[in-house]
Amino acid sequence: MRVYIPATVPMLRELVADREIRAINDTAFAVTPALREAYASGDDEELAEVAMIEAGRAALRLLAQEREAALLADEAAPDADGSTPGDDTDGDDVGDYSAPVYRRAVIAADVTGATLRPDLDDAVVRLSAPVTYSQIASVHVDLAEAEPAIAKAVDVIDAADIGDEDAEFVLGDAEDHQLAWYAAQELPFLLDLL
């Protein structure tokens, strides 16, 4: 089964280093019977695009988690003078916060043993094992010009999920950016450029 695994740039770096990746919560997206049923028309290629879009949205959530973790780590880390960011009274508290690379990433891979999860969403599947480098068909990553729109979408992804129209508009702007296609063997070179 071809699956689409949401990822971030640090996850891609781990994939290159470890030669395998475990999807967060073993969750991926695919063209499932429930997804086919949800769309009255559409060929396999169009349905695969829907699954890829869902994986891209999940990548936005991963970026939001990365940003939150970086902010929390920055708040907890002591400054050079030994104080923590909240107790700095001389006003020079800048912290070491490093924003995530605001690019969605989706890994397309061919796997066996994926379990359908229509209780979560039409396109959701649960993977049974890590995905090895040899199973990867392609990697899809936002280009640099998408970063401002992706950063805005990360801010509003939760609001879009509950139907906020303004948030859905911002999310739509981000999704207007097509993910660029890369062969698995190109991934190390791409990461060197980021």
N, C-alpha and C positions, 0 to 999 in steps of 0.2 A: 504494500500500500504506500502510495506517495503521501507523505505528511509534511506539514509546514510548521516549523518550530520557531516560536518567537524568541528573539535574542537581542542583545545589546553588544556594543563594541567590546567591552571587557569579556563578555561571554565568548565572542569570536576569538579573542586572544587566547583564552583558556582552551578553546577547541584546537587551535593550532599547536599550542604547547603540549596538550594532553592526548591529542589525536582522537578524542572522543568528547561528546557532550551529553549531559543528562538534562533533559528539558525540566524547567522549573515545575515542580509538582507532577512531573512526567506528563504534562499536558501539551498537546499539539493539536493541529487542525488538519482536516482532510475532507475529501469529497465522500461523504457518507450517504447511506440510504436516506437518512432524515434530511440531509441537505438537498438531495435530489427531489425529495417529496415537497420540500418547502418552496421550490422553484418550479412553476408550471412548465417553463421552457428553459432552455439553456443546455449547451453541449458540455462535454467534459472540460474543455478548455475554459469556458465561462464559469463553470462551477469551481474549478481550481482557482480562478481569480478571486471568487468570493471567499474561499478558504484562506487564500493568501492575505486578503484584506483583513479578515478576522485575526490572523496571526500578527499582522501589522498593528492592529489595535492593542493586542496583548503586549506587543513590544513597547507601546506607549506606556502601559501600566508598569512594565519592568523599568523603564526609564524613570518613572515617577518614584518607584521604590529605590532606585539607585541614588536619585537626588536626595530623597529623605534620609537614607542611610549616611550619605556624605555630610549632610547638614548636622545630623545628630552626632556623628563622629567629630566634626569640627567643634561643636558646642562642648563636647566632653573633653577634648584634648587640651592639655595645659599650654599656655603661651610660653615663649622663650624665657620669660621671667618667672615661670612656675605658677602663675595664676591661671585660673580657668577663665574662658571668655566672659562669663557672666559677672565675674568679680573684678574686672579690670576698671580701675577708676581714673586712669590717666588718659583715657580716650583713644589710645592707639591700638585698640583691639581690632585686628583685621582677620585673624584666623587663617587657617590653611584650606578653607573650603575649595574644592575643585568640582565645578559643575560637570555633569556627565556629557559625553559626546551625544548631542541630540540628533541621532540618526537611528531610525528603526532598522532592525535586521531580521530577516526571516531565512531560516535554513530549510531547504527542500531536500528531503531524504526518502529513500525507499527502505521500508522496514517491514518486519513480520511481527505478529503478536500484538498489534495495537487493538485496544478494546474500545468499542463505541461508547460514547457517553452522551446520548441525546438528552439525559436529565440536566446536563449543564448547558448545552447549546447544540444546535443542529450539526455543526461542523467539528465538535470537540471529540478528540480521541485521547485515550490514556496509553502511554507507551510502557512497555514492560521492561525495557533495558536502556542503557545509554546508547546513543547513536555514534557509530564509529565513522572516522573520516572516509572510509571506503564506501559507506552507505550514502554519502552526500551527493546529490545530483547537481545542486547549485546553491549559491548563496545570493541573497538579494539585500541590498543596503541602500539607504537614502544617499543622494549626492549632497555636496556641501550646501548648495543653494536651498535645500529643504530645511536646513537646521533652524532658522527663525520660526518657520511655521510649525515644526515639530515641537520646539520648546513651548510655544503657545498651546499646542494641543495637549502636551503633558500637564499643563496647568488646569485644563478643563475636562480631562477624560472622564473623571467621576461624574461631573455635572452632565456631560453628554449622555452617559449611561442611564441617567434618570430622566432624560427627556428635555433638558434645558435647551431651548432653541438656539440661543446665542452660542452656547458651547458646541452644539452640533454643527453650526456654521464654521466655527474655528476648526473643529475636527475635519470637516469637509475640505477646508483649505489645505490642511496637512495631507489628507488622502489624495488630493489632486496631484501630489508629487509621486511619480512612479518610482518604485524601487528599481535600482539598477541591477542587472544580472551579472553574476560572476561565476566562473567555473571554480570548483573547489580548490584546484591547484593555484588559482590566482589570489586566493585569500591572504596568504602571507604578504604578498606584494601590496595588496590593498591596505592592509593594516600598517605597513611601513609608511604609507603616505598619509595616514591619519594623525 
